[in-house]
Amino acid sequence: MSRHPLSAHRFLTGLIICLLICLFTTAIRPAAAAEPTEELLIGIEPEHNIFVQMERYRYLAGYLTEQLGVKIKLTIMSRYGEVIQRFKSLRLDGAFLTSYTATMGINKLNLEPVANPVNLNGESTSQGYILVRKDSGIRNVDDMRGKSIVFVDPATMEGYLFPLAYLEQHDITDINTFFNRFYFTGSHASAIFAVLDGRADIGAAKNTVFKRLVDNDPSIGQELDIIAKSPMVPEVTLCIRNEIDQNLRVKLADALLQMDKTEEGRKALRQFHALRFVKSSKADFVGIEEMEQEARTAMGNTGNN
């Protein structure tokens, strides 16, 4: 049986019908399904494995996008101090900052601290540790003379500012002459492992990272001693540029602070590995400013002021 070719008239008629259906479907699509045209770029410091971090923050960004109607985009900083330059170039609208970089951002860029996540252990704060191997024979500052020390990054409180302030309190104002060597690892976990493996005699790192490593491998806690602890400070704070619309900043703060009140919010918090968010203020960072003043002399002598 032979087939009759499709006429041009029938082809055009079918094409017009298809186009009308597509236009009609688009016209009745709910406005909520449209992608937000406004967006905020939020930075994340390299606290942990960057792939794990991005996975955690991706859920939070998705939740905030839905709540605010503003697209929340994320970017990972390559190092702690970079975030200040990113704000200065106006490439960042906000960032989740650790205590020292938050303090610098507040003082230098007039950033507004918005909220802190509360970890699963019920805490929103952290502190610095000074660590040594138990078999090192190091028990106090006098025992550190002529040894090697490892820091995390010049823009960290727990991994740099605190140990310098601690040393200054014990009249050590030039680490170049006091230690035979010092260097930076770039992460708290790497600083801890440097001491554990004997690549440094002394190390400075964050207590929450130390606890997580010990939870995974209790032998780490059995081999290392904590010989000094800093005061507690906010661990991570979302800070936003003051140039951001005031109404949007208020909505953002409310969205975070009310997350634990709804099932959808609690689900996002579980995926973010947090219990809730609590309000932050500039007063939370006064102690870090005082610590910075104590460390200023030794900081100048490292060439990283």
C-alpha positions, -999 to 999 in steps of 0.1 A, spaced: 0 0 0 15 34 -9 16 63 16 3 98 7 29 125 14 21 149 42 8 181 26 24 214 34 -9 228 47 -13 199 72 24 203 83 20 240 89 -13 235 107 3 210 131 34 232 137 11 262 146 -9 240 170 23 228 188 36 264 191 3 275 206 4 247 231 39 256 242 30 293 246 -2 284 265 18 261 289 44 288 295 17 314 302 0 293 329 32 281 346 32 293 382 54 323 389 71 304 418 86 280 393 106 307 376 143 311 384 151 341 406 166 369 386 184 385 417 213 366 432 238 367 461 273 353 459 283 338 492 319 327 500 330 297 521 364 294 538 384 261 533 376 247 568 373 211 558 373 189 527 360 213 501 338 187 484 322 179 517 317 216 525 301 223 492 277 194 496 267 207 531 263 243 520 245 234 488 214 223 508 215 255 528 218 276 496 188 257 481 167 263 511 175 300 513 169 304 476 134 291 480 127 312 511 140 345 498 132 342 461 169 352 455 194 328 440 221 319 465 254 310 447 284 296 465 321 299 460 350 283 480 379 304 489 413 290 482 427 303 515 414 321 546 427 356 539 414 357 503 379 365 515 388 401 523 401 407 488 370 391 473 348 415 493 369 445 483 365 436 446 327 434 452 327 398 439 312 386 472 279 397 488 285 377 519 306 348 534 306 323 562 337 335 580 357 320 608 363 343 639 395 361 628 384 368 592 350 379 605 367 403 628 388 417 600 358 420 577 338 438 604 366 463 611 380 468 576 349 465 555 321 472 579 305 438 573 274 429 592 275 396 612 241 379 607 240 344 623 260 315 636 252 278 630 249 257 661 267 224 656 252 190 664 270 190 698 250 221 707 278 246 704 283 276 680 318 284 693 353 271 690 387 276 706 423 273 697 446 245 710 484 244 713 494 208 708 525 187 713 532 150 713 531 134 747 566 120 742 580 154 732 590 165 767 573 199 760 551 210 789 554 248 789 568 278 769 603 274 782 604 239 768 594 253 733 627 273 728 646 261 698 618 238 686 597 239 655 561 251 654 534 248 628 505 273 622 474 270 601 471 303 582 479 340 591 441 347 589 430 322 615 424 329 652 429 294 665 457 285 642 478 317 644 465 347 663 460 328 696 494 311 697 511 344 690 491 361 718 499 332 741 536 335 734 535 373 738 519 368 773 549 348 781 573 375 769 581 358 736 580 386 710 601 373 682 593 338 670 621 339 644 647 338 672 627 317 697 619 288 674 643 271 650 615 269 624 579 278 618 556 273 588 519 272 577 499 241 566 468 258 553 443 236 573 437 227 609 438 190 603 472 192 585 486 211 614 475 184 638 489 156 616 522 176 613 527 173 650 514 138 652 539 126 625 568 145 640 571 171 612 567 198 638 573 198 676 544 222 684 512 229 665 482 253 668 447 242 656 410 244 662 394 223 689 364 212 668 387 198 641 408 181 668 377 165 683 364 153 649 398 136 642 399 120 676 363 107 672 374 90 640 407 78 655 410 78 693 447 70 691 453 107 680 440 119 714 462 93 731 494 106 714 489 143 717 487 167 746 469 200 747 491 225 767 471 257 761 436 267 751 422 300 738 389 317 750 358 305 732 348 325 701 322 322 673 332 294 651 315 304 618 295 335 611 276 346 581 286 382 574 269 403 547 280 436 530 262 467 542 255 476 506 230 448 504 194 460 506 183 463 542 150 444 536 169 415 521 193 414 550 164 412 574 147 385 554 179 365 552 184 367 590 148 357 597 151 328 573 181 314 591 169 321 626 135 305 620 148 274 602 143 251 631 106 261 634 94 242 603 98 207 590 113 219 558 138 241 577 148 212 600 154 190 570 177 215 555 195 219 589 200 181 591 216 181 557 237 211 568 247 191 600 235 218 623 207 222 650 197 258 643 211 293 637 216 319 664 218 357 661 253 372 658 265 407 667 297 427 665 300 424 703 308 387 698 342 397 683 356 421 709 378 394 725 394 387 692 404 423 687 420 423 722 439 391 713 451 407 680 465 436 700 484 412 722 498 393 692 507 424 672 544 425 681 551 388 674 529 391 643 551 419 630 582 397 635 568 370 613 563 393 583 526 385 581 511 416 597 
